[in-house]
Amino acid sequence: MKAMILAAGLGTRLRPLTNDRPKALVEVAGRTLLEITLARLRTFGIREVIVNVHHFADLVVAYLKAHDNFGMRIEISREDVLLDTGGGLKKADWFFLEASSREEPFLLHNVDVISTIDFARMLQSHKQNQALATLAVQKRDSSRQLLFDEHQQLCGRRAGRDKEPEIARPATQLESLAFSGIHVISPRLLPMLTEDGVFSIIISYLRLAGKGEKVAAFRADEYYWRDLGKAEDLQQAARDSEQKALRQ
């Protein structure tokens, strides 16, 4: 199994920490977010990873070189313009279409989330459902929610607390769930990404769900998860690590 780490963002909510470094190199309990994510991937046997970079890109490249790529094959996808999640994946699609891996699902993981989500169980669920993509979701408060039907299939989203839901696939009963920033994706999605330039992969998921493609939920309520977008989140994650709530 291969993986992509989305690490190109500016990390504006983490300023001033990101005034002189990319968010991937911000630390929690003495370890960078990039190292933490790579360690999690290695735990599940993932040894081939592509990382997209933009903000202080050369610092990420130098960091990986100084650590011998943590014993992994790590490719870099440079973005001169930030491409968002969908555009970033589309630019890096060659990595997942290599002959040795073009039939195998891969993992897409935000660098600024930390969790104990079981990727092996998530992959198993993805394969059992024969899904195009499987999204780790939780029942928690968030201004942005994805909407799933009783079969745990993506049907729509609510992009803000005061906004009307956007429905791509009508259903009689919808459940609102918060996305974790972790996906398992089948390579057959890649040629279906007809959007160009800068775009969110959620836009593609909704379009394809509306056409009958299976974009499934993986319920991750039982696992630890935290978004590390703000300084106070980093501090809380460090405390959680000390208290063994977060195990790598």
C-alpha positions in Angstrom: 0.0 0.0 0.0 1.2 3.5 -0.9 0.3 6.8 0.6 0.2 10.5 0.0 0.7 13.1 2.7 -0.9 16.4 2.1 1.6 18.9 3.5 1.6 21.8 1.1 -0.7 24.2 3.0 0.5 27.5 4.4 -0.5 26.7 8.0 -1.8 30.2 8.6 -3.7 29.2 11.7 -0.4 28.1 13.2 1.4 31.4 12.9 3.9 32.6 14.2 5.2 29.0 14.2 4.8 28.8 10.4 6.5 32.1 9.8 9.8 30.3 9.2 8.9 26.7 8.5 6.1 24.7 6.9 3.4 23.2 9.1 4.8 19.7 8.3 7.9 20.6 10.4 6.0 22.1 13.4 6.6 19.8 16.4 4.4 18.0 18.9 6.3 16.6 21.9 9.6 16.9 20.1 8.5 15.3 16.9 7.5 17.0 13.6 4.0 16.4 12.2 5.6 14.9 9.2 7.7 12.4 11.3 4.6 11.5 13.3 2.6 10.8 10.1 5.3 8.8 8.5 5.7 6.7 11.7 2.0 5.9 11.6 2.2 4.9 8.0 5.2 2.6 8.7 3.3 1.0 11.6 0.9 -0.3 8.9 3.6 -1.5 6.6 3.5 1.5 4.2 7.0 2.1 2.8 6.3 4.2 -0.3 5.0 7.8 0.2 4.6 11.0 -1.9 4.5 14.3 -0.1 3.2 17.5 -1.7 5.0 20.7 -0.8 4.7 24.4 -1.4 5.3 26.6 1.7 9.1 26.4 2.6 9.3 23.4 0.3 13.1 23.2 0.4 13.0 22.8 4.2 10.9 19.7 3.8 13.2 18.2 1.2 16.3 19.0 3.3 14.6 17.5 6.4 13.8 14.3 4.7 17.3 14.0 3.3 18.8 14.6 6.7 16.8 11.7 8.1 17.4 9.4 5.1 13.7 9.5 4.3 13.1 7.6 7.5 14.0 4.4 5.7 11.2 4.8 3.2 10.8 5.6 -0.5 9.6 9.2 -0.4 8.8 11.2 -3.5 8.1 15.0 -3.6 5.3 16.7 -5.5 6.1 20.4 -5.7 3.2 22.8 -6.1 4.1 26.3 -7.4 0.5 27.2 -6.7 -1.5 25.6 -4.0 -3.7 23.0 -5.7 -6.0 22.0 -2.7 -6.6 18.3 -2.0 -8.0 17.3 -5.3 -5.6 19.2 -7.5 -2.7 18.0 -5.3 -3.7 14.4 -5.7 -4.2 14.8 -9.4 -0.7 16.3 -9.9 0.7 13.3 -8.0 -1.4 10.6 -9.7 1.6 9.2 -11.6 2.9 7.8 -8.3 -0.2 5.6 -7.8 -0.4 4.6 -11.5 3.0 2.9 -11.6 2.7 -0.7 -12.9 3.6 -2.2 -9.5 0.7 -0.5 -7.6 -2.0 0.6 -10.1 -4.5 -1.9 -8.8 -3.9 -1.3 -5.1 -5.9 1.2 -2.9 -3.8 3.9 -1.4 -4.0 6.2 1.7 -4.4 10.0 1.5 -3.6 11.7 4.9 -3.5 15.3 6.0 -0.2 16.1 7.7 -1.9 18.3 10.3 -4.2 15.6 11.8 -3.1 13.1 14.4 -5.0 9.9 15.3 -5.0 6.3 16.3 -7.3 5.3 13.4 -6.6 1.7 12.4 -5.6 1.9 8.7 -5.8 -1.9 8.3 -9.4 -2.0 9.4 -10.2 1.0 7.2 -8.6 -0.7 4.1 -10.5 -3.9 4.9 -13.8 -2.0 5.0 -12.9 -0.2 1.8 -12.3 -3.6 0.0 -15.4 -5.2 1.5 -17.5 -2.3 0.3 -15.8 -2.3 -3.1 -15.8 1.5 -2.7 -14.3 4.1 -4.9 -13.1 5.9 -1.8 -13.6 5.4 1.9 -13.5 8.4 4.3 -12.8 8.2 8.0 -15.5 10.1 9.8 -16.7 10.7 13.3 -19.8 12.0 15.1 -18.4 15.2 16.5 -19.1 18.9 16.3 -17.7 20.7 13.2 -18.9 23.6 11.1 -18.4 21.4 8.0 -20.2 18.1 7.8 -20.5 15.3 5.3 -23.9 13.7 4.8 -24.3 10.0 4.6 -27.4 7.7 4.0 -28.3 4.7 6.1 -25.9 2.6 4.0 -23.0 4.9 4.9 -22.8 6.2 1.4 -21.9 9.8 0.8 -24.9 11.9 -0.3 -24.0 15.5 0.3 -22.4 18.0 2.6 -23.0 21.1 4.7 -20.2 23.6 4.2 -21.0 25.9 7.1 -23.3 26.0 10.2 -25.7 28.5 8.5 -25.5 27.1 5.0 -28.1 24.9 3.3 -27.0 21.3 2.7 -25.7 20.5 -0.8 -27.2 17.2 -1.9 -25.6 15.2 -4.6 -27.5 12.0 -4.0 -31.0 12.2 -2.5 -31.8 10.0 0.5 -34.7 9.7 2.9 -32.5 9.8 5.9 -29.1 11.6 6.2 -26.6 11.5 9.0 -24.1 14.4 9.5 -20.5 13.2 10.2 -17.3 15.1 10.4 -14.4 14.2 8.1 -11.0 13.3 9.6 -8.8 14.1 6.7 -7.9 10.5 6.1 -9.1 8.6 3.0 -8.5 5.2 1.4 -8.8 5.5 -2.4 -9.0 3.1 -5.3 -6.7 4.1 -8.2 -9.7 4.0 -10.6 -10.7 7.3 -9.0 -7.7 9.0 -10.6 -8.9 9.1 -14.2 -12.3 10.3 -13.0 -10.8 13.5 -11.6 -12.0 15.7 -14.5 -11.7 18.9 -12.5 -8.7 21.0 -13.3 -6.4 23.3 -11.4 -7.2 24.1 -7.8 -10.1 22.0 -6.4 -11.1 20.1 -3.3 -11.4 16.4 -3.6 -14.7 16.6 -1.8 -16.1 18.3 -4.9 -15.1 15.3 -7.0 -16.5 12.9 -4.4 -19.9 14.6 -4.4 -20.0 14.7 -8.3 -19.1 11.0 -8.5 -21.5 10.0 -5.7 -24.2 11.7 -7.6 -23.4 9.5 -10.6 -23.8 6.4 -8.4 -20.2 5.8 -7.4 -19.7 4.4 -3.9 -18.0 6.9 -1.6 -18.2 5.2 1.8 -17.9 6.2 5.5 -15.5 4.4 7.9 -16.8 5.2 11.4 -13.8 6.2 13.5 -15.7 7.3 16.6 -13.7 4.9 18.9 -10.3 6.3 17.9 -8.4 9.3 19.1 -8.3 12.1 16.6 -7.2 15.7 16.6 -6.8 18.5 14.1 -3.6 20.4 14.7 -4.5 23.6 13.0 -4.0 25.9 15.9 -1.3 26.3 18.6 -3.6 25.2 21.4 -4.3 21.9 19.5 -0.5 21.2 19.4 -0.3 21.8 23.2 -3.3 19.5 23.8 -1.8 16.8 21.6 1.4 17.0 23.5 -0.5 16.6 26.8 -2.4 13.7 25.3 0.9 12.1 24.2 2.3 12.4 27.8 -0.8 10.8 29.2 -0.6 7.9 26.6 -4.0 8.8 25.1 -2.1 9.0 21.8 -0.2 5.8 20.9 1.8 5.5 17.7 
